[in-house]
């Protein structure tokens, strides 16, 4: 089997346990990216190669991987497919639908040698085999969505996935990765929800990479008022799911953000934050990210293209140039010296001041955008500052940015206290507005909601740690909970 070139960063050894009868475990570390970088790519549709060429021109580099969508009876490889595979990997999603009709998952699971569906799978395997060291293969991405209700339920999907991958192996095709792709939302929903990701997981022996399609929808869908969300918040449940499967890669096979009509720089800020986020070691399991650079036909008002605004394009160019994402770093100029930022709190008002070092200034509160005072600005007043808020000044110049943390005077202490008694833990904290979330051992525990100041964990494990995450309009802030002295 071809070694996996995109093994989880920081992993010394990755053994892929596959079908006992047809696959054997291999040491994937020998094929891993030695520099620990994340493969960066994009989705394309339509005239695929011409769109890909334009995208690579905009980013001034060749992509590592390209996401391609196929139906059951599509030709492969087409001329575009061959051009894409000339030096690039492919994230190939095959959807069992032909001539406008769904191919039920149960029929695929039951397919036997000599039957049409079985031979269809053999044909796919034979056509992909010459490219097996470049193809990351998916059977039916996002199976849990309502668009796939006619295909069957979770058990049908799992049986079909296993049968499909089994036939691939029997026919001699062993892809770089078998990539299980879900929506980001499937990792958020509770266990009783039919879309709950775990219910659709084919099993560790049948999957090499766990993937999600992650979107910051904001307000681009008619009638759906979704809050602005950072990529970190969107993918956190998926990251935690991956921790339960530490030998699997994590991939973001579609990544995109809507624009904020009120702030043309906000999408660029979103991309910059994502770039910084992935440098954190807690994301070392992520190996591949693909921008969704097309239009969802059913949400035409959601503009996902990387060049949807000058700020967005500049941010994607900076990400693509980052060595963490396989760039050469040649486009990164040395930032100006950091002159710092100061702030003074008076009640619910915080006055910020900083030295203007040129460029376009952005004020950020609690890791989220707050305001854009613009070029040559050197001060800003936040008249609705929540307790415990933190601030940074982000300055854009020549397509890159530098952040300056603001030191605040008169900042009130805003803590959380835990009292442990028996098997329960009682948490209390000051209410500073916003929506409160209780986290235990760095994972979600409960959402007591707005204007709450207490929570009781009735099943507290020994040695647990707690924090309160408070969401406001412009992001979130965390505060650690201190155990009260006995």
C-alpha positions as CSV (number, residue, x, y, z in Angstrom):
1,X,0.0,0.0,0.0
2,X,1.2,3.5,-0.8
3,X,2.4,5.4,2.4
4,X,0.2,8.3,3.4
5,X,2.0,11.5,2.7
6,X,-0.2,13.6,4.9
7,X,0.2,11.8,8.2
8,X,-0.9,13.7,11.3
9,X,1.7,16.4,12.3
10,X,3.8,15.4,15.3
11,X,2.9,11.7,15.0
12,X,6.0,9.5,15.1
13,X,4.2,6.5,13.7
14,X,0.8,5.9,12.1
15,X,-0.4,2.4,11.5
16,X,-3.5,2.1,9.3
17,X,-5.5,-0.9,10.3
18,X,-7.5,-1.9,7.2
19,X,-9.5,-4.9,5.9
20,X,-8.0,-8.0,7.5
21,X,-8.4,-10.1,4.3
22,X,-7.2,-7.5,1.8
23,X,-5.3,-4.7,3.4
24,X,-2.3,-4.9,5.7
25,X,-1.1,-2.3,8.3
26,X,1.8,-0.1,7.1
27,X,4.1,2.4,8.6
28,X,2.9,5.7,7.2
29,X,5.5,7.8,8.9
30,X,8.0,7.1,6.1
31,X,5.7,9.0,3.7
32,X,4.7,11.9,6.0
33,X,5.6,15.5,5.3
34,X,8.8,15.9,7.2
35,X,8.2,19.6,7.8
36,X,4.8,19.0,9.4
37,X,3.0,21.2,7.0
38,X,-0.7,21.1,6.2
39,X,-1.7,20.2,2.6
40,X,-3.6,23.2,1.2
41,X,-6.1,22.9,-1.7
42,X,-9.5,23.9,-3.0
43,X,-12.8,22.6,-4.4
44,X,-13.5,23.2,-8.1
45,X,-16.5,22.6,-10.3
46,X,-17.6,23.3,-13.9
47,X,-14.6,23.8,-16.1
48,X,-12.4,22.5,-13.4
49,X,-8.9,23.0,-14.7
50,X,-9.4,26.5,-16.0
51,X,-10.9,27.5,-12.6
52,X,-8.0,25.8,-10.9
53,X,-5.4,27.7,-13.1
54,X,-7.0,31.0,-12.2
55,X,-7.0,30.2,-8.5
56,X,-3.4,29.2,-8.6
57,X,-2.5,32.4,-10.4
58,X,-4.3,34.4,-7.7
59,X,-2.4,32.5,-5.0
60,X,0.9,32.4,-6.9
61,X,1.4,28.7,-6.2
62,X,0.3,25.3,-7.2
63,X,-2.2,23.7,-4.8
64,X,-1.3,20.4,-3.0
65,X,-4.7,18.8,-3.4
66,X,-8.0,19.5,-5.3
67,X,-11.5,18.4,-4.2
68,X,-13.5,16.9,-7.1
69,X,-17.1,15.7,-7.0
70,X,-18.4,12.8,-9.2
71,X,-21.6,10.9,-9.6
72,X,-21.9,7.1,-9.9
73,X,-21.9,7.0,-13.7
74,X,-19.5,9.9,-14.4
75,X,-16.4,9.3,-16.6
76,X,-13.0,9.1,-14.9
77,X,-10.5,10.4,-15.6
78,X,-11.6,13.2,-17.9
79,X,-9.1,15.5,-19.5
80,X,-9.6,17.9,-16.5
81,X,-9.1,15.1,-14.0
82,X,-5.8,14.1,-15.7
83,X,-4.6,17.7,-15.7
84,X,-5.5,18.1,-12.0
85,X,-3.6,14.9,-11.2
86,X,-0.5,16.2,-13.0
87,X,1.4,17.0,-9.8
88,X,-1.5,17.3,-7.4
89,X,-3.4,15.0,-5.1
90,X,-7.2,14.7,-5.5
91,X,-9.9,14.5,-2.8
92,X,-12.4,12.5,-4.9
93,X,-16.0,12.2,-3.7
94,X,-18.2,9.7,-5.4
95,X,-22.0,10.1,-4.9
96,X,-24.2,7.1,-5.7
97,X,-26.6,8.9,-8.0
98,X,-27.0,8.3,-11.8
99,X,-29.2,9.7,-14.5
100,X,-30.9,11.8,-11.8
101,X,-31.8,8.8,-9.6
102,X,-30.4,7.8,-6.2
103,X,-28.7,4.5,-5.9
104,X,-29.9,3.2,-2.5
105,X,-27.1,2.4,-0.1
106,X,-28.7,-0.9,0.8
107,X,-28.5,-2.0,-2.8
108,X,-24.7,-1.2,-2.9
109,X,-24.2,-3.0,0.4
110,X,-25.9,-6.1,-1.0
111,X,-24.1,-6.0,-4.4
112,X,-22.5,-9.3,-5.5
113,X,-19.9,-10.2,-8.2
114,X,-21.5,-10.2,-11.6
115,X,-24.3,-7.8,-10.7
116,X,-24.3,-4.3,-12.2
117,X,-23.6,-2.3,-9.1
118,X,-20.7,-4.6,-8.1
119,X,-19.2,-4.3,-11.6
120,X,-19.7,-0.5,-11.4
121,X,-17.5,-0.5,-8.3
122,X,-14.9,-2.6,-10.0
123,X,-14.9,-0.2,-12.9
124,X,-14.3,2.7,-10.6
125,X,-11.4,0.9,-8.9
126,X,-9.8,0.0,-12.2
127,X,-10.1,3.6,-13.5
128,X,-8.6,5.0,-10.3
129,X,-5.8,2.5,-9.9
130,X,-3.2,4.3,-12.0
131,X,-3.5,7.3,-9.6
132,X,-3.8,5.4,-6.3
133,X,-0.9,7.2,-4.7
134,X,-2.7,10.5,-5.4
135,X,-6.4,9.9,-4.6
136,X,-8.0,10.4,-1.2
137,X,-11.3,8.6,-1.7
138,X,-14.8,9.3,-0.3
139,X,-18.0,7.4,-0.7
140,X,-21.0,9.7,-0.3
141,X,-19.8,12.8,1.5
142,X,-22.2,14.4,4.0
143,X,-24.5,11.3,4.2
144,X,-26.5,12.7,7.1
145,X,-28.0,15.7,5.3
146,X,-31.6,15.8,4.3
147,X,-30.6,15.7,0.7
148,X,-29.6,12.1,1.2
149,X,-32.8,10.8,3.0
150,X,-33.8,8.8,0.0
151,X,-30.5,6.9,0.0
152,X,-31.2,5.3,3.4
153,X,-30.3,5.5,7.0
154,X,-27.1,5.5,9.0
155,X,-26.9,1.7,9.1
156,X,-27.4,1.5,5.4
157,X,-24.7,4.0,4.8
158,X,-22.2,2.2,7.0
159,X,-22.9,-1.1,5.2
160,X,-22.6,0.5,1.8
161,X,-19.3,2.3,2.8
162,X,-17.8,-1.0,3.9
163,X,-18.9,-2.8,0.8
164,X,-17.6,-0.1,-1.5
165,X,-14.2,0.0,0.2
166,X,-14.0,-3.8,0.3
167,X,-14.6,-4.0,-3.5
168,X,-12.0,-1.3,-4.1
169,X,-9.5,-3.5,-2.2
170,X,-10.5,-6.7,-3.9
171,X,-10.2,-5.0,-7.3
172,X,-6.7,-3.8,-6.5
173,X,-7.2,-0.1,-5.8
174,X,-5.8,1.1,-2.5
175,X,-6.2,4.9,-2.2
176,X,-3.9,7.1,-0.2
177,X,-6.8,7.7,2.3
178,X,-10.3,6.5,2.8
179,X,-11.8,9.8,3.8
180,X,-15.1,9.9,5.8
181,X,-16.7,13.4,5.2
182,X,-19.5,14.9,7.4
183,X,-20.9,18.4,7.8
184,X,-19.3,20.3,10.7
185,X,-22.8,20.5,12.2
186,X,-23.0,16.7,12.6
187,X,-20.3,17.0,15.3
188,X,-22.3,19.7,17.1
189,X,-25.7,18.0,17.4
190,X,-26.7,15.9,20.5
191,X,-26.7,12.1,20.5
192,X,-30.4,11.8,20.0
193,X,-30.2,13.7,16.7
194,X,-30.3,11.5,13.6
195,X,-27.4,13.5,12.1
196,X,-25.1,12.8,15.1
197,X,-21.7,12.0,13.6
198,X,-20.9,9.0,15.6
199,X,-23.9,7.2,14.3
200,X,-22.6,7.4,10.7
201,X,-19.0,6.4,11.5
202,X,-18.0,3.3,9.5
203,X,-15.4,2.2,12.1
204,X,-11.7,2.7,12.6
205,X,-10.9,-0.4,10.5
206,X,-12.7,1.3,7.5
207,X,-11.5,4.9,7.7
208,X,-8.1,6.5,7.4
209,X,-9.1,10.2,7.7
210,X,-12.0,11.9,9.5
211,X,-13.1,15.0,7.6
212,X,-15.6,17.8,7.9
213,X,-17.0,20.5,5.6
214,X,-16.8,23.7,7.7
215,X,-18.8,26.9,7.0
216,X,-19.2,30.3,8.6
217,X,-22.7,31.0,7.1
218,X,-23.4,34.1,9.1
219,X,-26.5,35.8,7.5
220,X,-26.2,34.7,3.8
221,X,-29.1,32.3,3.9
222,X,-32.6,33.7,3.6
223,X,-34.5,33.5,6.9
224,X,-31.6,32.0,8.8
225,X,-29.8,34.4,11.2
226,X,-26.7,32.5,12.1
227,X,-24.1,34.2,14.4
228,X,-20.6,35.0,13.1
229,X,-18.4,32.0,14.2
230,X,-14.7,31.6,14.1
231,X,-13.3,28.4,12.4
232,X,-12.0,27.4,15.8
233,X,-15.5,27.3,17.2
234,X,-17.0,25.6,14.2
235,X,-14.5,22.7,14.2
236,X,-14.0,22.2,17.9
237,X,-16.5,19.3,18.3
238,X,-14.8,17.6,15.3
239,X,-11.4,18.2,16.8
240,X,-12.6,16.5,20.0
241,X,-14.1,13.6,18.0
242,X,-10.6,13.2,16.4
243,X,-9.0,12.9,19.8
244,X,-11.0,9.8,20.4
245,X,-9.4,8.4,17.1
246,X,-5.8,9.6,17.5
247,X,-4.4,7.5,14.7
248,X,-6.7,9.1,12.2
249,X,-5.9,12.2,10.1
250,X,-8.3,15.1,10.4
251,X,-9.2,17.0,7.2
252,X,-11.3,20.0,6.4
253,X,-12.4,19.1,2.9
254,X,-14.5,22.2,2.4
255,X,-13.8,25.5,4.2
256,X,-15.4,28.8,3.6
257,X,-16.8,32.0,5.2
258,X,-19.5,34.4,4.1
259,X,-18.8,38.1,3.9
260,X,-20.2,40.5,6.5
261,X,-21.9,43.3,4.5
262,X,-21.3,45.7,7.3
263,X,-17.5,45.1,7.4
264,X,-15.7,44.2,4.2
265,X,-12.5,43.3,6.2
266,X,-14.2,40.7,8.4
267,X,-13.9,37.7,6.2
268,X,-10.2,38.4,5.8
269,X,-9.9,38.6,9.5
270,X,-11.6,35.2,9.8
271,X,-9.1,33.6,7.4
272,X,-6.2,35.3,9.3
273,X,-7.4,33.9,12.6
274,X,-7.7,30.4,11.1
275,X,-4.1,30.7,9.8
276,X,-2.9,31.6,13.3
277,X,-5.1,28.9,14.9
278,X,-3.5,26.0,13.1
279,X,-0.1,26.8,14.4
280,X,-1.4,25.7,17.9
281,X,-0.2,22.2,18.7
282,X,-3.8,21.2,19.6
283,X,-4.5,21.1,15.8
284,X,-1.6,18.8,15.0
285,X,-4.0,16.1,13.9
286,X,-5.1,18.2,10.9
287,X,-3.3,17.4,7.7
288,X,-5.4,18.8,4.9
289,X,-7.5,21.9,4.2
290,X,-9.4,22.7,1.0
291,X,-11.1,26.1,0.4
292,X,-14.6,25.9,-1.1
293,X,-14.1,28.1,-4.1
294,X,-17.5,27.5,-5.8
295,X,-21.1,28.4,-5.3
296,X,-23.7,26.2,-3.5
297,X,-26.5,26.2,-6.1
298,X,-29.1,26.4,-3.3
299,X,-27.4,29.4,-1.5
300,X,-26.4,31.6,-4.3
301,X,-26.2,34.6,-1.9
302,X,-23.4,33.0,0.0
303,X,-20.2,34.2,-1.7
304,X,-17.5,31.6,-0.8
305,X,-14.9,32.6,-3.4
306,X,-11.5,33.5,-2.0
307,X,-11.5,36.7,-3.9
308,X,-15.0,37.8,-2.7
309,X,-13.3,41.0,-1.3
310,X,-9.8,42.5,-1.4
311,X,-9.4,41.6,2.3
312,X,-10.4,38.0,1.7
313,X,-8.0,37.6,-1.3
314,X,-5.1,39.1,0.7
315,X,-5.8,36.8,3.6
316,X,-5.9,33.7,1.5
317,X,-2.7,34.8,-0.3
318,X,-1.0,35.2,3.0
319,X,-2.2,31.7,4.2
320,X,-1.1,30.1,0.9
321,X,2.3,31.7,1.3
322,X,2.7,30.4,4.9
323,X,5.2,27.5,5.2
324,X,2.7,25.8,7.5
325,X,0.5,25.4,4.5
326,X,3.2,24.5,2.1
327,X,4.1,28.0,1.0
328,X,7.6,29.3,0.6
329,X,7.1,32.4,2.8
330,X,8.7,34.6,0.2
331,X,5.8,37.1,0.3
332,X,6.0,37.8,4.1
333,X,7.7,41.2,4.7
334,X,9.1,42.0,8.1
335,X,6.4,43.7,10.1
336,X,7.0,47.1,11.7
337,X,8.1,47.2,15.3
338,X,5.3,46.7,17.7
339,X,4.7,50.0,19.5
340,X,2.0,48.5,21.8
341,X,-1.5,49.6,22.9
342,X,-2.9,50.9,26.2
343,X,-6.4,51.0,27.6
344,X,-8.3,52.5,30.5
345,X,-11.6,51.2,31.9
346,X,-14.2,53.4,33.4
347,X,-17.3,51.4,34.2
348,X,-18.5,49.8,31.0
349,X,-16.3,52.0,28.9
350,X,-12.8,51.2,27.7
351,X,-10.7,53.8,26.0
352,X,-7.9,52.4,23.8
353,X,-4.9,54.3,22.4
354,X,-1.9,53.1,20.4
355,X,0.9,54.5,18.3
356,X,-0.1,54.8,14.7
357,X,2.5,52.9,12.6
358,X,0.7,53.2,9.3
359,X,-1.7,50.8,7.7
360,X,-5.3,50.0,8.3
361,X,-6.2,49.5,12.0
362,X,-8.8,47.0,13.3
363,X,-9.9,46.8,16.9
364,X,-10.6,43.3,18.2
365,X,-12.3,42.3,21.4
366,X,-12.2,38.8,22.9
367,X,-10.6,37.3,19.7
368,X,-13.3,38.8,17.4
369,X,-13.7,41.8,15.3
370,X,-15.1,44.9,17.0
371,X,-14.5,47.9,14.8
372,X,-12.4,49.3,11.9
373,X,-11.4,52.9,12.8
374,X,-9.3,52.9,9.6
375,X,-5.9,54.3,8.6
376,X,-4.1,56.8,10.7
377,X,-6.3,56.1,13.7
378,X,-4.7,55.9,17.1
379,X,-7.6,55.6,19.5
380,X,-11.0,54.0,20.0
381,X,-13.7,53.9,22.7
382,X,-15.7,50.8,23.4
383,X,-18.8,52.0,25.2
384,X,-20.2,48.6,25.9
385,X,-17.2,46.7,27.3
386,X,-18.1,43.5,29.1
387,X,-16.2,42.6,32.3
388,X,-13.0,40.7,31.6
389,X,-12.8,41.8,28.0
390,X,-9.4,41.7,26.2
391,X,-8.4,43.8,23.3
392,X,-5.9,43.8,20.4
393,X,-5.1,46.2,17.6
394,X,-4.6,44.5,14.3
395,X,-2.8,46.6,11.7
396,X,-2.8,45.7,8.0
397,X,0.0,46.9,5.7
398,X,1.1,45.5,2.3
399,X,-1.3,42.5,2.5
400,X,-0.1,41.3,5.9
401,X,-1.0,42.2,9.5
402,X,0.5,42.5,13.0
403,X,-1.4,42.2,16.2
404,X,-0.7,44.3,19.4
405,X,-2.2,43.3,22.7
406,X,-3.7,46.2,24.7
407,X,-2.7,46.5,28.4
408,X,-5.8,47.6,30.4
409,X,-5.8,49.7,33.6
410,X,-8.7,49.4,36.1
411,X,-9.7,46.0,34.7
412,X,-12.0,44.4,37.2
413,X,-11.2,40.9,38.4
414,X,-13.7,38.5,36.7
415,X,-13.2,35.0,38.0
416,X,-15.0,31.7,38.5
417,X,-15.1,29.7,41.7
418,X,-15.6,26.0,42.1
419,X,-16.8,24.3,45.3
420,X,-16.3,20.5,45.2
421,X,-18.5,18.4,47.6
422,X,-18.9,14.7,47.3
423,X,-19.4,13.9,43.6
424,X,-20.6,17.3,42.5
425,X,-18.9,20.6,41.6
426,X,-20.8,24.0,42.1
427,X,-19.6,26.8,39.9
428,X,-20.3,30.5,40.4
429,X,-19.1,33.5,38.4
430,X,-20.1,37.2,37.9
431,X,-22.6,37.8,35.1
432,X,-21.0,40.0,32.4
433,X,-23.7,39.5,29.8
434,X,-23.4,37.3,26.8
435,X,-24.2,33.6,26.4
436,X,-22.4,31.3,28.9
437,X,-21.0,27.9,28.3
438,X,-19.5,25.6,30.9
439,X,-16.5,23.6,29.9
440,X,-15.0,20.7,31.8
441,X,-11.5,19.4,31.0
442,X,-11.5,21.7,27.9
443,X,-14.7,20.2,26.5
444,X,-18.3,21.4,26.4
445,X,-20.3,20.4,29.5
446,X,-23.4,22.6,29.5
447,X,-25.0,25.8,28.2
448,X,-26.8,27.6,31.0
449,X,-27.4,30.5,28.6
450,X,-27.7,34.2,29.2
451,X,-27.6,36.1,32.5
452,X,-26.6,33.0,34.5
453,X,-24.1,33.0,37.3
454,X,-24.0,29.4,38.5
455,X,-24.0,25.8,37.4
456,X,-23.8,22.4,39.2
457,X,-21.9,19.5,37.7
458,X,-23.6,16.5,39.5
459,X,-21.2,14.0,38.0
460,X,-17.9,15.6,38.6
461,X,-14.9,13.4,38.1
462,X,-11.9,13.7,40.4
463,X,-9.4,16.3,39.4
464,X,-11.6,17.9,36.8
465,X,-10.9,21.5,35.6
466,X,-13.6,23.9,34.6
467,X,-13.8,27.2,32.6
468,X,-16.6,29.5,31.6
469,X,-16.8,30.6,28.0
470,X,-18.8,33.7,27.4
471,X,-20.0,34.5,23.9
472,X,-20.9,38.1,23.0
473,X,-21.6,39.7,19.6
474,X,-17.9,40.0,18.8
475,X,-16.5,36.7,19.9
476,X,-15.8,34.8,23.2
477,X,-13.7,35.0,26.3
478,X,-12.7,32.2,28.6
479,X,-12.1,32.3,32.3
480,X,-10.6,29.5,34.4
481,X,-12.5,28.4,37.4
482,X,-10.5,28.3,40.7
483,X,-11.3,25.7,43.3
484,X,-12.3,27.3,46.5
485,X,-10.3,26.6,49.6
486,X,-11.9,24.2,52.1
